Amino acid sequence: MSNSNQPEVRVVHTPTFIDGSDLETPILKILQQDGTLYEGAALPDIDQALALKIYDTFLFIRALDERMVAAQRQGRISFYMTEIGEEAADIGSTAAMASDDLIMAQYREQGALAFRGFPLKQFMHQLFSNENDLGKGRQMPIHYGSRDLNYLTISSPLATQLPQAVGYAYGYKLEQKDNCVICYFGEGAASEGDFHAAINMAGVFKVPVIFFCRNNGYAISTPSSEQFAGDGIAPRAVAYGVKAIRVDGNDVLAVLKATQEARRMAVENNQPVLIEAMTYRLGAHSTSDDPSGYRSKKEEEKWREKDPVQRMKLWLINQGWWSEARDAEELDLKRKNVMAAMKEAEQVPAPSIDELVTDVYDVPPQHLVDQLSELKAHIRKYPDAYPKTAWRLNDE
């Protein structure tokens, strides 16, 4: 019985094996490290206003990451993750999306949220888990979310957002909306089963989703060479019937152009696309990590020479849109603003402990009400074991 979904194939009469490593995956590059374009390269759809907004977000994230790592070391917050070295990947791609397209982040995409206008104060409220935090203090630091900015709240388990992105994109398709979902993940997350299920579903149902892989070379401390034997992540999409493109993840113009084209394909043709951005995290995986245990300083320095922020700065200067003096001034201002917002957020009270049982159900069920009462009684019995800065009882 023939299957109309099966492609025509070349028939052979001796064993002939195919090897995926024989497939050549090109990489899109537009902007060189000195701020000039590669010969023959074409710019994405970008004007001065968009370019400056992207770069302004670069500077903000550098200031935020720098200050909040220091805050964690001082014991002011419990945890933090930087995106130093990877700014071009998430900020450049977000700049290609419509503001009402949904972002499903992994955990290193604070730049995408900042680009969409998430207020500095809200970053701080989340990091300090105070009563003004949109998540009501129930998430660990960097697990941001914003309904107003179409940014789904981050969760810790790897790759869970991938099949969710397919489902949400399928909803867009059913409603015939001119939108798509962009879903971020690392190459380490692509080793999870959810990745394969999601890519297969997207290919079968033809939904408007962009899978954006930040291939930074390490899944925490595990190098890519120990994660997979194939040629990165992009070829996997081809096997599932999904379009794929590989870009220089430190080249913001290449990322922007690839994502603009991917979004057009997704929205106009319900064509899922996977973008693999080849990049490198210059910082530790998190403040709980020491990268000196699994990579060399020489390797890090090699990638510092490919800094995406420096590359875009030089391009802006070449356009006559920026200067070194303005750069230093803006970065200094952002550092001061972050410090001021941090000091203010530290003084905001913790959420009421009653918030523990709200939002999941319209009316909290009796068993949760009972558990909350027991918790309050326990805290009152052992007040020294529970700092008042952690949660407020409703009678305080």
VEXDOLO-621840 format. One record per atom (N, C-alpha, C, O): x, y, z. Coordinates in steps of 0.1 Angstrom, whole numbers, plus 5000, padded with zeros to 4 digits. Layout:
% VEXDOLO-621840
XYZ ...
//
This chain:
% VEXDOLO-621840
500949885000 500050005000 500950125000 501850135008 500650224991 501450344991 501050445001 499850445005 501950525005 501650635015 501950765008 503150795005 500950845006 501050974998 502051075006 502551165000 502151045019 503051135026 504551105025 505351185029 504850985019 506250945017 506851005005 506150994994 507951065005 508551124994 509151024984 509350904988 509251064971 509850974962 511350954966 512051044969 511850824965 513150804969 513950724958 513350664949 515250744959 516150674950 516250524954 516550504966 516050434946 516050294949 517550244946 518150274936 518050164956 519350104954 519249954957 518249914963 520249884953 520249734954 521349684962 521549564963 522149774968 523149734978 523049824990 522549934989 523449785002 523349865014 523949995012 525150015010 523150105014 523650245012 523150325025 521950345026 524150365033 523750435045 523950585044 524850625036 523050655050 523150795050 523750845063 523550785073 524450955063 525151005074 524751155076 525151235067 524051185087 523651325088 524751425089 524551535086 525951375093 527051475094 527551515080 528351615079 527051445070 527451485056 526651615051 527051675042 525551645059 524751755055 525551885059 525951905071 525651975050 526352105053 525352205057 524452245050 525452255070 524552355075 525252495074 526152515082 524752575065 525452715064 525052795076 524152775083 525852895079 525652995090 525553135085 526453175077 524553205088 524253335084 525053435092 525053445104 525953515085 526753625091 526553755083 526653745071 526353865090 526153985083 527154095088 527754165081 527354095102 528154205108 529454145113 529454045121 530554205109 531854165114 532154225127 531454325131 533154175134 533454225147 533954375147 533854445158 534454425136 534954565135 533754655132 534054775130 532554605131 531454695129 531154715114 530254805111 531754645105 531454655091 530754535087 530754425093 530054545075 529354435070 530254335062 531254385055 529954215062 530554115053 530254155038 529154205035 531154135029 530954165015 529754085010 529653965012 528854155004 527654084998 526554065008 525454025004 526754105021 525654085031 524654205030 524954315027 523354165032 522354265032 521754285046 521554195053 521454415049 520854445062 519454395064 518754375054 519154365076 517754335079 516854455078 517354565075 515554445080 514754565081 514954635094 514454595104 515854735094 516254805106 516454955103 517054985092 515955045111 516255185110 516955235123 517255155132 517255365123 518055415134 517255395148 517855355158 515955415148 515255405160 515255265166 515455245177 515055165157 515155025161 516554985166 516654915176 517555035158 518954995162 519255055176 519854985184 518855175178 519155235191 518355175202 518855165214 517155125200 516355065210 517054925214 517154895225 517454855204 518154725206 519454755214 519654685224 520254855211 521454875218 521254925232 521954895241 520255015233 519855055247 519554945256 519854945268 518854845250 518554725258 519754645261 519854595272 520754635252 522054575255 522654635267 523054565276 522754765267 523354835278 522654815291 523254795302 521354815291 520554795303 520854655309 520954645321 520854555300 521054415305 522454405311 522654335321 523454465304 524754455310 524854515324 525454465333 524154635326 524154695339 523354615349 523854595360 522254565345 521454475354 522154355358 522254325370 522754285348 523454155352 524654185361 524854115370 525354285358 526554315366 526154345380 526854295390 525154425382 524754475396 524154355404 524254345416 523354275397 522554175404 523454055408 523153985417 524454025400 525453925404 526153975417 526353895426 526554105417 527154155429 526154155441 526554125452 524854175439 523854175449 523754035455 523554015467 523853935446 523753795451 524953755459 524853695469 526053805455 527353775463 527253845477 527853795486 526553955477 526354025490 525253965499 525054005510 524553865494 523453805501 522153875500 521253855508 522053975491 520854055490 519753985483 518554005485 520053905473 519153815466 519753675466 520953655469 518853575464 519353435466 519953375453 520753275455 519653425441 520053355429 519953455418 519153545418 520853425408 520753515395 521453435384 522253355386 520953475372 521553415359 521753535350 520853615347 522953545344 523253655335 523153595320 523053475318 523053695311 523053655297 524253725290 524153755278 525253755297 526453825292 527053735280 527353625282 527153795269 527653735257 526553675248 526853645236 525353675253 524253615245 523153715242 522053685237 523453845244 522453955243 521853955229 520653985227 522753945219 522253955205 521153855202 520353875193 521253735208 520353625204 518953655208 518053655200 518653685221 517253705225 516753845222 515653865218 517653945223 517154085221 516954105206 515954165201 517954055198 517854075183 516653995178 515954045168 516353875183 515153805178 513853865182 512853865175 513753905195 512553975200 512254095192 511054125189 513254165187 513054285179 512354265166 511854355160 512454135162 511754095149 510354055151 509654045141 509854045163 508553995166 507554115167 507954225170 506254085165 505254175168 505054185184 505254085190 504654295189 504454305203 503454215209 503554185221 502454165201 501454075206 501753935203 500953845205 502953905197 503453765196 503853715210 504353795218 503553585213 503853535226 505353495227 505853425218 505953525238 507353485241 507253375252 506653395262 507853255249 508053155259 509553135261 510253085253 509953185272 511453195275 511853065283 511052995289 513153045283 513752935291 514052995305 513352975315 515153075306 515453145318 516553245316 516953315326 517053265304 518153355302 517753465291 518553505283 516453495292 515953595282 515353715288 514353765284 516053765298 515553895304 515654005294 514954105296 516553995285 516754095274 515454115266 515054225262 514853995263 513554005255 512454075263 511754155257 512454055276 511454125284 511754275285 510854355285 513054305287 513454445288 513154515274 512654635275 513354455263 513054515250 511654555249 511254655243 510754475254 509354495253 508854605263 507654645263 509754645272 509354755281 509054725295 508454795302 509454605300 509254565314 509954665323 511154685321 509254725332 509954835340 511054785349 510954675354 512054865351 513154835360 512654795374 513154705380 511654875379 511154845392 510554705393 510654635403 509854655382 509254525382 510354415382 510254305388 511454445375 512554345376 513054335390 513254215395 513154445397 513554435411 512554375420 512954295429 511254405418 510254345427 510354195426 510154125435 510554145413 510553995411 511853935418 511753835425 512954005416 514253955422 514153945437 514853865443 513554045443 513454045458 512153985463 511953985475 511253935454 510053865459 509253945469 508853895479 509054075466 508354155476 506854165472 506454095462 506054235479 504654245477 504254305464 503054285460 505154375457 504754435444 505154335433 504954375421 505754225436 506154125425 504854075419 503954035425 504854075405 503654025398 503453875401 502253835400 504453805405 504253665409 504053645423 503953525428 503853755431 503553755445 504553675453 504153615464 505753675449 506853615457 506953465457 507553405465 506153405448 506153255448 507053195438 507053075435 507953275431 508853225422 510353255427 510453355434 511253175423 512653215426 513053325417 512453355407 514153395420 514553505412 514853465397 515153355394 514653555388 514753555373 513653475367 513653455354 512653435374 511453365368 510353465365 509353475372 510653555356 509853665352 508553615345 508553505339 507653705344 506453685336 505653815335 505653895344 504953835323 504153955322 503053935312 503353915300 501853935317 500753915308 500554035298 500254015287 500854155303 500654275295 501654275283 501354325273 502854215285 503854215275 503954075268 504854055260 502953995270 502953865263 504153785264 504753735255 504553765277 505753695281 505353595291 505153635303 505353465287 504853365296 505853345308 507053345306 505253335320 506053315332 507053195331 506653085327 508253215334 509353115333 509153005344 508653035355 509452885341 509452775351 510752705350 511452705339 511252645361 512552585361 512752465353 513852455346 511852365352 512152245344 512452275330 511752355323 513552215325 513952235311 512952175301 512452065302 512752255290 512052215278 510552205279 509852175269 509952225291 508452215292 507752315284 506652295279 508452435281 507852535273 507752505258 506952565251 508452405254 508552365239 507152305234 506652365225 506652205240 505352155236 504252255239 503252265232 504352335250 503352435253 503352545241 502252595238 504552575236 504552675225 503852625213 503152695206 503952495210 503252435198 501752445201 501052475191 501252415213 499852415216 499352565214 498252585209 500052655219 499652795218 499652845204 498652915200 500652805196 500652835182 499552775174 498952835165 499152655178 498052585172 496752665174 495852675166 496652725186 495552815189 495452935180 494452975175 496652995177 496753105168 496253065154 495453135147 496652945150 496252895137 494752875136 494052915127 494152815147 492652795147 491952925147 490852935140 492453025154 491753155154 492153245142 491653355141 493053195133 493453265121 494053395125 493753495118 494853405135 495453525139 496853545132 497453445129 497153665129 498453695123 499553705133 500253805134 499653605141 500653605152 501453465152 501053375146 502553465159 503253345161 503853345175 503953445182 504353225179 505053215192 506553195189 506953125180 507353265198 508753235197 509153165211 508853215221 509853055210 510152975221 511652955222 512252905213 512253005233 513652995235 514052875244 513352835253 515252825240 515752715248 517252695244 517752755234 517952625253 519352605250 519652465243 518752385243 520852445238 521152315232 521052205242 520852085238 521252235255 521152125265 519652085266 519351965268 518752175265 517352145266 516852065254 515851985255 517552075243 517251995231 517551845233 517151765225 518151805245 518351665248 517151605255 517051485258 516251695259 515051645266 513951585256 513951625245 513151495261 512151435252 511151535248 510651525237 510851645256 509851745252 510251815239 509451855231 511551825237 512051895224 511551815212 511051875203 511851685212 511451605201 509951595199 509551595188 509251585210 507751585209 507251715203 506351715194 507851825207 507351955202 507651975188 506852015180 508951945184 509351965170 508451875161 508051915150 508251755165 507451665157 505951715155 505451715144 505351765166 504051815166 503951935157 503051945149 504952025158 504952145150 504952105135 504352175127 505852015132 505951965118 504651905112 504351935101 504051825121 502851755116 501651855115 500951845105 501451945125 500252025125 500552165118 499552235117 501752185114 502052315107 501552435114 500552495110 502152465125 501752585133 502752695133 503952675130 502352815135 503152935135 504052945147 503653025156 505152875148 506052885160 507452895155 507852835145 508252965162 509652975160 510352915172 510252965183 511152815170 511952755180 513352815180 514052805170 513652885190 514952965190 515952895200 515852905212 516952835194 517952765202 519152845204 519852885194 519452875217 520752945220 521752835222 521852775233 522552805212 523652705213 524852775218 525752825211 525052775232 526152845238 527352745242 528252785249 527252625237 528352535239 528352445251 529052345252 527452485261 527552415274 526052395280 525352495280 525752275284 524552255292 525052255307 525452145312 524952365313 525552395326 527052365324 527852445319 527552245328 528952215327 529352115317 530452075315 528352065310 528551965300 528752025286 527852085281 529852005280 530152065266 529351995256 528851875258 529152065245 528352005234 528851875229 528051785225 530151855229 530751735224 530351605232 530451495228 529851635245 529351525253 527851515253 527351425260 527251605246 525751605246 525151535234 524151465235 525851555222 525351495210 526451475200 527451545201 526251375191 527251345181 527051415168 527951425159 525851465166 525451525153 525951665152 526651725161 525551735141 525951865138 525051965144 524152025137 525151985157 524252085164 522752045164 522451925164 521952155164 520552135166 519752155153 518652085151 520152235145 519452275132 519052145124 517952145120 519952055122 519651935113 518451855119 517851785111 518251855132 517251785138 515851825133 514951745131 515751965131 514452015126 514151965113 512951925110 515151955104 514951905090 514351765091 513451725083 514851675100 514351545101 512851535105 512151435102 512351645111 510951645116 510051725106 508951755109 510651765095 509851845085 509651995089 508652055085 510652045096 510552185101 511752255094 512852205094 511452385089 512552465084 513552495094 513152515106 514752515090 515852545100 516852645094 517052645082 517452725102 518552815098 519452835110 519052835121 520752835107 521752865117 522353005115 522653045103 522553075126 523053215125 524153225135 524253155145 524953325132 525953375142 525253445153 524653555151 525153385165 524353435176 524953555182 524253615191 526153595179 526753715184 526653835174 527153945176 525953805163 525753905152 524253945153 523353875147 523954065159 522554105161 521854125148 520654105147 522554165137 521954195124 521554065118 520454055111 522353955119 522053825114 520853765121 519953705115 520853775134 519753725142 518453795138 517453735137 518453925137 517254005134 516753965120 515553945119 517653955110 517253925097 516653775096 515553755090 517353685102 516853545102 515453535109 514553465104 515253605120 513953595127 512853675120 511753625120 513253785113 512153855105 511653755094 510453755092 512553685088 512153595077 511453475083 510453435077 511853425094 511253315101 509753355105 508853275103 509653475110 508253515114 507353525102 506153485103 507853575091 507053585079 506553455075 505453435071 507453355074 507153215071 506153155080 505153095076 506253185093 505353125103 503953185102 503053105102 503953315101 502553375101 501853355087 500653335087 502553375076 501953365063 501653225059 500653205052 502453135063 502352995057 502152885068 502152765065 501952935081 501952835092 503152735091 502952615093 504252795088 505452715087 506352725100 506852825102 506452615108 507352625119 508752635115 509152575105 509552705123 510952735119 511852715132 511452755143 512952655130 513952645141 515152735137 515752715127 515552825146 516752905145 517752855155 517452855167 518952825150 520052785159 521052895159 521752925149 521152965171 522053075172 523353035179 523352995191 524453035172 525752985177 526353105185 526753205180 526453085198 526953185207 527753125219 528253015218 527953205229 528753165241 528353245253 528253365252 528153175264 527853255276 529153295283 529953205287 529453415284 530653465290 530653455305 531753445311 529453455311 529353435325 529253295329 529253205321 529053275342 528753135347 527353105343 526553185339 527052975344 525652925341 524652995351 523553035346 525053015363 524253085373 525153125384 526353095384 524653195394 525553235405 525853115414 526653125423 525252995411 525652875418 526752795411 527052685416 527252845400 528152775391 529552845391 529652965392 530552755390 531952805388 532452745375 532852635375 532452825364 532852765351 534352735350 534752665340 535152775359 536552745359 536852595360 537952545357 535852525365 535952385367 535752305354 536152185354 535252365344 535052285331 535452355318 535252305308 535952485319 536452545307 537552635311 537752685322 538352675301 539552745303 539352895301 538452945294 540252975308 540253125306 540553155291 540053255286 541453075285 541853105271 540653095262 540453175253 539752995265 538552975257 537653095259 537053145249 537453135271 536653255274 537153375267 536353455262 538453405268 538953525262 538753525246 538553625240 538853405240 538653395226 537253445223 537053515213 536253405231 534853455228 534653595233 533753665227 535353645242 535253785246 535553875234 535053985232 536453835225 536753905213 535653915203 535653985194 534653825205 533453825197 532253885204 531053865200 532453965213 531354035221 530354095212 530654185204 529054055214 528054105205 527754255208 527254325199 527854295220 527654435223 528654525217 528254635211 529954495218 530954575212 530754575197 531054685191 530454465191 530254455177 529154555172 529354625162 528054555179 526954645175 527354795178 526954885170 528054815189 528454955192 529255015180 529055125176 530254935175 531054985164 530255005152 530555105144 529254925149 528454945137 527655075139 527455155129 527055095151 526355225153 527255345151 526855445146 528455335156 529355445155 529655465140 529755585135 529855365133 530055375118 528955435111 529155505101 527655425116 526555485110 526355635114 525555705108 527155675124 527055805129 525955825139 525455935141 525455715144 524355715153 524755705168 523855715177 526055685171 526455665184 527955715186 528555755176 528355725198 529755765201 530255695214 529455645222 531555695215 532155635227 531755705239 531455655250 531755845238 531355925250 529955895254 529655885266 529055895245 527655865248 527555725254 526655705263 528255635249 528255495254 528555485269 527855425277 529655555273 530055555287 529055625295 528755575307 528555725290 527555805298 526255725300 525755725311 525755655290 524555585291 524755455300 523855425308 525855395299 526055275308 526155315322 525655245331 526855425325 526955475339 525555515344 525255485356 524755575336 523455615340 522555495344 521855485354 522655385335 521955265338 522355195350 521555145358 523655195353 524155135365 523555205378 523155145387 523555335377 523055415388 521555395390 521055375401 520755385379 519355355380 519055215386 518155205394 519855115382 519654985387 519954985402 519154925410 521055055407 521355055421 520255125429 519855075439 519655235423 518555305430 517355215431 516755215442 517055155420 515855065420 515954945430 515054905436 517254895431 517454785440 517354825454 516654755462 517854935458 517754985472 516255015475 515854985487 515555065466 514055085468 513354955470 512554945479 513554855461 512854735462 513154655475 512354585480 514354675480 514754605493 513854645504 513754575514 513354765504 512554825515 511054785514 510354815523 510654725503 509254695501 508954565509 509754475508 507854565517 507554445525 507354325517 507054325505 507554205524 507254075518 505754065515 504954135522 505353975506 503953945504 503253885517 503953825525 501953905518 501253835528 501253685526 501153645514 501353615537 501353465535 500053415529 500053305524 498953495530 497753455524 497753435509 496953365503 498753495503 498953485488 499353345484 499253315472 499753265494 500153125490 499053045484 499252955476 497753075487 496652985483 495753065473 494653005470 496153175468 495253245458 495653215444 496753155442 494853245435 495053245420 494953105414 494653105402 495252995421 495052865414 493652835412 493252785401 492852855422 491352825422 490652965424 491153055430 489452965418 488653085420 488353115435 488553225440 488053005442 487853015456 488752905462 488652785458 489652935471 490552835477 489752725483 488952745491 490052595479 489352485485 489752465500 490752525505 488852395507 488952395522 490352335526 490852375536 490852235519 492052175523 493252265523 494152265531 493252365513 494252465513 494052565524 495052615530 492852605527 492552695538 493052635551 493652705559 492752505553 493152435565 494752435566 495252455577 495352405555 496852395555 497452535558 498452545565 496852645553 497352775556 497152805570 498152865576 496052775577 495852795591 496952725599 497452775609 497252595595 498252525602 499652585601 500352585610 499952635589 501152695586 501352825595 502452845601 500352905596 500353025604 500552995619 501353055625 499952885623 500052845637 501452795640 502052825650 502052725630 503452675631 504452795632 505352795640 504252895623 505153005623 505053085636 506053135642 503853105642 503653175654 504353095666 504853155675 504352965665 504952885675 506452885675 507152885685 506952895663 508452905661 508853025653 509453015642 508653145658 508853275651 510353295647 510653355637 511253245656 512653265653 513153185641 514253215635 512453085637 512852995626 512453055612 512853005602 511553155613 510953215601 511153365601 510353435607 512153415594 512353565594 511153635589 510553595579 510853745595 509653825591 509853885577 508853925570 511053885572 511353935558 510853835548 510753875536 510653715552 510253615542 508753615538 508453625526 507953615548 506453625546 505853705557 506253695568 504753785554 504053855564 502753775567 502053735558 502553755580 501253705585 500253815583 500553935584 498953785580 498053885577 497653975588 496954075586 498053945600 497754025612 498954115616 498954175626 499954125607 501054205610 501154325601 502054405602 
//
